[in-house]
Amino acid sequence: MLHWQGAGKGVQRARQARCAVCAPALQVGPPNCWHHMVGAIDPRMQSNPCIMLAACLILRPAPAASQTAGGDAEDMPGSDPEMFMLPLPPGLPGDQYRVKLSYFHAMTFDVVQGKYVLRLPTTVPAVCLAQGSSVNSVLDVRVAVNTGTSDDVELLVPSHPITMQSKQPGAVSFELDTTQVWENGDFMAGYNVWTRDQVTASVHVEAPQPGMPDQRGTFALSITPPGPENCVRFPRSVVFMFDRSGSMTGDPIRYAKAALLNGLHMLGPEDKFTVVAFDHEQLWWTDRLIEATPENILTCMHWVNDDLSARGTTDIHAPLQRALKLLAGAAGLPLVFLLTDGCVDDERDICIMAENSIKASSAIDVNNIVITTDGSTMTVNPAPSTPAPPTLAPRIYTFGIGPYCNHYFLKRLAAIGRGMNDVAFRPHAIQSVMERLLAAAALPMLSDVKICAHGLTQVELY
């Protein structure tokens, strides 16, 4: 039995399933689904000393289609960075384990069609289905969507038949239709978020629950842009920082290069860019920002393919400091894309340097948008005409590779730089995940939005 409830950008999922197996670890079926089951020790295995070991519940996501048949080194049991192992106490023959897991399952944003997409790994391995039973008998999905707006929800569920439970402005709820036969596959649902020709915003306020230790309320602000066809692109100044240290040897640097080349393809004619490859030294393609013409992009792509090879150790501080200086006073929206698999020992110094540099660039008062609210709904209107500021503070986007990278440091650095952070634990996922991060920054709509909240004595902003 599976239940999902979702609102906004995240979906909380609770899952409970039951199945009988006889193995010291409850990892069953091919590694293309989330394994979820309850183990029962078979009395016939009582003489096997292995069965008395603590069993484990193992969860793992589906690998990308481009994964090689041999898999990655991290795929070995116990070392997979994306595998959750829950130790269970030793049991006696006939004992059963019932497990219920609750966790957050993030949705992805389709930057091409402007919609949030929820993909749940609901493919049930054949070994988990009793003879004569179907997936209908073991699977139940219930979804509640709250978009935070007053517009009708444009819902798309291409994978399974559903029954609508409720529908109102900005919210719908539905569940799987048990009267029809389903395909044994992943569940997919989505809804459109782009508006036609205007910027809209909404705020969702939630009061603290009685008895909770933290009695502060929370709010979530959502700003929805219009479709790209109704927008004018921000000109951007982009510095790509590419880690070519020795630990990137093999598949990591190959997939990272492919993602970087895709990022170069995403540049528009109004953008400027350069690339720096770093290990313990720096190798700059150019020491200045140049126009993103087709000729310049092609020349840079040849340089990436021919001149970048893995070597040396990792120094992030020096190239990042130089990149921020290069972007000081640059035209348009300045962006830094940092890709690394390294763990450095001067994270604190790097964050302090970046914060000081960004503060210096943010000294000018920027007021591009005015947001008014009555506590439940919001409207966004253009601010009165004012002279455009000569510079904007750089945004820092960070991308971590592998299980040994300091991902907390990269998250913190992205937060300081008002950018985004993502991670690929396996080499085969580098290209797709990094391309998603690049696409998210390909078409910025608003910059330096300010929120004014009166009468509050304490605020934590995430």
C-alpha positions in Angstrom: 0.0 0.0 0.0 1.5 3.3 -1.0 0.3 6.8 -0.2 1.6 10.1 -1.5 0.6 13.6 -0.6 2.1 16.5 -2.3 2.0 20.3 -2.3 4.2 22.9 -3.9 7.7 21.7 -4.9 7.9 18.6 -2.7 5.9 15.5 -2.2 5.9 13.5 1.0 5.6 9.8 0.5 4.8 7.1 3.0 5.2 3.5 1.8 4.2 0.2 3.3 4.5 -3.2 1.6 4.5 -6.8 2.6 6.2 -9.8 1.1 7.8 -13.1 2.3 11.4 -13.8 1.5 14.2 -16.0 3.0 17.5 -14.1 2.8 19.8 -12.3 5.2 19.2 -9.1 3.3 15.9 -8.0 1.8 17.2 -7.0 -1.5 15.1 -8.6 -4.2 14.6 -8.2 -7.9 16.6 -6.2 -10.5 18.1 -2.9 -9.5 15.6 -0.9 -11.5 13.1 -0.1 -8.8 12.8 0.8 -5.2 12.8 -2.5 -3.3 10.2 -2.5 -0.5 9.0 -5.5 1.3 8.6 -7.3 4.6 10.7 -10.3 5.3 9.6 -13.6 6.9 12.2 -16.1 8.0 11.5 -19.5 6.5 11.6 -22.4 9.0 13.4 -24.5 6.4 16.4 -22.1 6.7 16.8 -22.6 10.4 20.0 -24.6 10.1 21.5 -21.9 7.9 23.7 -19.6 10.2 23.4 -16.8 7.7 19.7 -16.4 8.3 20.3 -15.4 11.9 22.2 -12.3 10.8 20.4 -8.9 11.0 18.4 -8.4 7.9 18.5 -5.2 6.0 15.9 -3.2 4.1 17.5 -1.8 1.0 16.2 1.1 -1.1 17.7 2.3 -4.3 16.6 4.4 -7.2 16.5 3.4 -10.9 19.8 3.9 -12.7 19.9 6.1 -15.8 19.4 4.5 -19.1 22.9 5.3 -20.1 24.4 3.2 -17.2 26.8 0.6 -18.5 26.0 -3.1 -18.0 28.9 -3.4 -15.5 27.6 -0.6 -13.3 29.7 1.7 -11.2 32.0 0.8 -8.4 29.7 2.3 -5.9 27.0 -0.3 -6.8 28.5 -2.9 -4.5 26.2 -3.7 -1.5 27.1 -1.6 1.5 29.0 1.1 -0.6 26.2 2.4 -2.8 25.9 6.1 -2.0 22.2 6.1 -3.0 21.3 3.0 -1.1 19.5 3.3 2.3 20.1 0.3 4.5 17.9 -0.2 7.6 19.3 -2.8 10.0 16.7 -5.1 11.5 17.2 -7.2 14.6 17.8 -11.0 14.3 14.5 -12.9 14.1 13.3 -16.4 14.7 11.6 -18.7 12.1 8.1 -17.4 11.3 8.8 -13.8 12.5 7.7 -11.1 10.2 8.9 -7.5 9.7 6.5 -4.7 8.9 8.2 -1.5 7.8 6.6 1.9 7.1 8.8 4.6 5.6 8.0 8.3 5.4 10.2 10.7 3.5 10.2 13.6 1.0 10.3 12.8 -2.7 11.2 15.9 -4.8 9.5 16.8 -8.0 11.4 17.9 -11.1 10.7 20.9 -13.2 10.3 20.4 -17.0 12.0 23.6 -18.3 10.8 22.8 -21.8 7.1 22.5 -21.1 6.9 24.6 -17.9 5.5 22.0 -15.6 6.3 20.1 -12.4 6.6 16.4 -12.8 6.3 13.7 -10.1 7.8 10.3 -11.0 7.3 7.6 -8.4 9.1 4.3 -8.8 6.1 2.0 -8.5 7.3 -0.8 -10.8 6.8 -3.9 -8.6 9.3 -6.7 -9.2 7.7 -10.0 -10.3 9.1 -11.8 -7.3 7.0 -9.6 -5.0 3.7 -10.6 -6.7 2.0 -13.7 -5.5 1.0 -16.2 -8.1 -2.2 -15.0 -9.8 -2.1 -11.5 -8.3 -1.7 -8.3 -10.2 -0.1 -4.9 -9.3 -3.6 -3.6 -8.6 -3.7 -5.7 -5.4 -0.5 -4.4 -3.9 -0.3 -0.8 -5.0 -2.4 2.3 -4.1 -1.4 5.9 -4.9 -3.3 8.9 -3.6 -2.1 12.4 -4.5 -3.2 15.8 -3.3 -1.8 18.8 -5.2 -1.9 22.3 -3.9 -0.3 24.8 -6.4 -0.7 27.8 -4.1 -2.6 29.8 -6.7 -6.2 30.4 -7.4 -6.0 29.2 -11.0 -7.4 25.8 -12.2 -4.9 23.0 -12.0 -3.9 21.7 -15.5 -3.3 18.1 -14.4 -1.5 15.5 -16.5 -1.3 11.8 -15.5 -0.1 9.8 -18.6 0.9 6.6 -16.8 -2.1 5.3 -14.9 -5.9 5.7 -14.9 -7.1 7.8 -12.1 -10.3 8.8 -10.2 -10.7 12.5 -9.3 -11.6 12.9 -5.6 -11.9 16.7 -5.4 -11.2 19.7 -7.5 -11.1 23.4 -6.6 -9.2 26.5 -7.6 -5.5 25.8 -7.1 -5.9 22.3 -5.7 -6.9 18.8 -6.8 -6.8 15.3 -5.2 -7.1 12.0 -7.0 -6.2 8.3 -6.6 -5.6 5.3 -8.9 -8.7 3.8 -10.5 -9.0 0.3 -9.1 -11.7 -0.7 -11.6 -9.2 -0.7 -14.5 -6.1 -2.8 -15.1 -2.8 -0.9 -14.8 0.5 -1.4 -16.4 3.3 -2.5 -14.1 5.3 0.7 -14.4 6.3 3.9 -12.7 3.7 6.4 -11.8 3.9 9.9 -13.4 1.9 13.0 -12.8 2.4 16.7 -13.5 0.8 20.1 -13.7 1.6 23.2 -15.7 2.9 26.3 -13.8 3.8 28.9 -16.4 1.3 31.7 -16.8 0.4 33.2 -20.1 1.8 36.7 -20.1 2.3 38.0 -16.6 4.3 37.3 -13.4 2.1 36.0 -10.5 3.0 35.2 -6.9 1.3 33.5 -4.0 2.1 32.9 -0.4 1.1 29.8 1.7 0.9 30.4 5.4 0.8 27.5 7.9 0.3 27.9 11.7 2.2 25.7 14.1 0.6 22.4 15.1 -0.5 22.2 18.8 2.1 20.4 20.9 5.0 20.9 18.5 8.2 22.1 20.2 8.6 24.9 17.7 5.6 27.2 17.9 6.7 29.5 15.1 4.6 29.7 11.9 5.9 29.1 8.4 5.2 30.5 5.0 6.2 29.6 1.5 6.5 32.2 -1.3 6.0 31.0 -4.9 6.6 33.3 -7.9 5.4 32.0 -11.3 7.0 33.4 -14.5 5.2 33.7 -17.8 6.2 31.4 -20.7 9.5 32.0 -22.4 7.7 33.2 -25.6 6.5 36.2 -23.6 9.8 37.1 -22.1 13.0 38.9 -23.1 16.2 37.0 -22.0 18.5 38.5 -19.5 22.0 38.9 -21.0 24.3 36.8 -18.9 28.0 36.7 -18.1 29.0 33.2 -17.4 32.2 31.6 -16.0 32.3 27.8 -16.1 34.7 26.3 -13.5 35.6 22.8 -14.4 37.4 20.4 -12.0 40.1 18.4 -13.8 41.9 17.0 -10.8 43.2 13.4 -10.8 40.2 12.0 -9.1 38.1 12.9 -12.2 39.9 10.3 -14.3 37.8 8.0 -16.5 34.0 8.2 -16.6 33.6 11.3 -14.3 35.6 13.6 -16.6 34.0 12.1 -19.7 30.4 12.7 -18.5 31.3 16.1 -17.0 32.8 17.2 -20.4 29.5 16.2 -22.1 27.5 18.3 -19.6 29.8 21.3 -20.1 29.5 21.1 -23.9 25.7 21.1 -23.4 26.0 24.2 -21.2 27.9 25.9 -23.9 25.2 25.1 -26.4 22.6 26.8 -24.0 24.4 30.1 -24.3 22.5 32.8 -26.2 23.9 35.4 -28.6 23.5 38.1 -26.0 25.6 36.2 -23.4 29.3 36.4 -22.7 31.4 33.5 -21.2 34.7 31.8 -20.5 35.9 28.5 -19.0 38.6 27.8 -16.4 39.8 24.2 -15.8 41.4 23.8 -12.4 43.4 21.3 -10.4 46.2 22.7 -8.2 46.7 25.1 -11.1 44.4 27.1 -13.4 44.0 26.8 -17.1 41.8 29.5 -18.6 40.4 29.3 -22.1 40.4 33.1 -22.2 41.3 35.5 -19.5 38.3 37.7 -20.3 34.6 37.3 -21.1 33.9 37.0 -24.8 30.7 37.0 -26.9 28.9 33.6 -27.2 29.0 33.6 -31.0 28.7 30.2 -32.8 32.4 30.5 -33.8 33.6 31.2 -30.2 31.4 28.4 -28.8 32.8 25.9 -31.3 36.4 26.9 -30.6 35.8 26.5 -26.9 34.2 23.0 -27.4 37.3 21.9 -29.3 39.5 23.2 -26.4 37.4 21.3 -23.9 37.6 18.0 -25.8 41.3 18.3 -26.8 43.1 20.1 -23.9 41.4 19.0 -20.7 42.6 15.9 -19.0 42.5 14.8 -15.4 45.6 15.5 -13.3 46.8 17.1 -10.0 45.0 18.0 -6.8 42.1 20.4 -6.1 42.2 24.1 -5.4 38.9 25.9 -5.6 39.7 29.1 -3.8 42.1 30.7 -6.3 40.0 30.1 -9.5 36.8 31.1 -7.8 38.3 34.3 -6.5 39.6 35.2 -10.0 36.2 34.3 -11.5 34.4 36.6 -9.1 36.8 39.5 -9.9 36.3 38.9 -13.6 32.6 39.2 -13.2 32.8 42.4 -11.2 31.2 45.1 -13.3 30.3 42.6 -16.0 27.2 43.3 -18.1 24.0 41.4 -17.6 23.5 38.8 -14.9 26.8 37.3 -13.7 26.9 33.5 -13.1 29.5 31.1 -11.9 29.0 27.3 -12.5 31.3 25.3 -10.3 31.7 21.6 -11.0 33.9 19.5 -8.7 34.3 16.1 -7.1 36.8 17.4 -4.5 36.9 17.8 -0.8 39.2 20.8 0.1 40.5 21.9 3.5 39.8 25.6 3.2 36.0 25.6 2.8 35.5 28.3 5.5 38.0 30.6 3.8 36.3 30.0 0.4 32.8 30.9 1.8 34.1 34.0 3.6 35.9 35.2 0.4 32.7 34.6 -1.7 30.5 36.3 0.8 32.7 39.4 1.0 32.9 39.6 -2.8 29.2 39.3 -3.2 28.5 41.9 -0.5 30.8 44.3 -2.3 28.9 43.8 -5.5 25.5 44.1 -3.8 26.2 47.6 -2.3 23.8 49.2 -4.8 20.1 49.2 -3.8 18.2 47.2 -6.4 14.4 47.4 -6.5 13.2 45.6 -9.6 9.8 44.3 -8.3 7.1 45.3 -5.9 5.2 42.6 -4.1 2.0 43.4 -2.2 0.1 40.9 -0.1 -3.0 40.7 2.1 -1.7 37.6 3.8 -3.2 35.0 1.5 -2.8 36.2 -2.1 -0.1 38.3 -3.8 0.3 40.4 -6.8 3.5 41.4 -8.6 3.7 44.7 -10.4 6.6 46.5 -12.1 8.3 49.0 -9.9 8.3 52.7 -11.0 10.9 53.4 -13.7 14.4 53.8 -12.1 17.8 53.9 -13.6 19.2 50.4 -14.1 22.0 49.5 -11.7 25.4 49.2 -13.3 26.2 45.8 -11.8 24.5 42.8 -10.2 26.1 40.5 -7.6 27.4 37.2 -9.1 25.3 34.0 -8.6 27.2 30.9 -7.8 25.8 27.5 -8.9 27.6 24.4 -7.5 27.5 20.8 -8.7 29.1 18.0 -6.7 30.2 14.7 -8.1 30.6 11.4 -6.2 30.2 10.3 -2.6 33.4 11.8 -1.3 32.7 15.4 -2.3 31.9 17.9 0.5 28.3 18.4 -0.5 27.4 20.5 2.5 30.1 23.0 1.6 28.8 23.2 -2.0 25.3 23.8 -0.7 26.5 26.5 1.6 28.5 28.2 -1.2 25.4 28.1 -3.5 23.3 29.7 -0.7 25.9 32.5 -0.2 25.9 33.1 -4.0 22.1 32.9 -4.3 22.4 30.1 -6.8 21.4 26.5 -6.9 23.1 23.2 -5.9 22.8 19.7 -7.2 24.7 16.4 -7.0 25.4 13.3 -9.0 26.6 10.4 -6.8 27.4 8.1 -9.8 29.3 9.1 -13.0 26.5 8.0 -15.3 24.2 10.6 -13.7 26.6 13.6 -14.1 25.4 14.7 -17.6 21.7 14.5 -17.0 21.7 16.1 -13.6 24.1 18.9 -14.5 22.1 19.7 -17.7 19.1 20.1 -15.5 21.0 22.6 -13.4 22.2 24.5 -16.4 18.7 24.6 -17.9 17.3 26.0 -14.6 19.6 29.1 -15.1 19.3 29.3 -18.9 16.3 31.8 -18.8 16.2 34.0 -15.7 13.0 36.0 -15.4 13.5 38.1 -12.2 16.5 39.3 -10.4 17.1 40.7 -6.9 13.6 40.3 -5.6 13.0 41.9 -2.2 10.5 40.7 0.4 9.3 43.2 3.0 7.6 41.7 6.2 6.5 44.2 8.8 6.0 43.4 12.5 8.2 40.3 12.7 10.9 40.1 15.4 12.6 37.0 14.0 12.7 35.3 10.6 14.6 32.3 9.2 14.7 32.2 5.4 15.4 29.1 3.4 
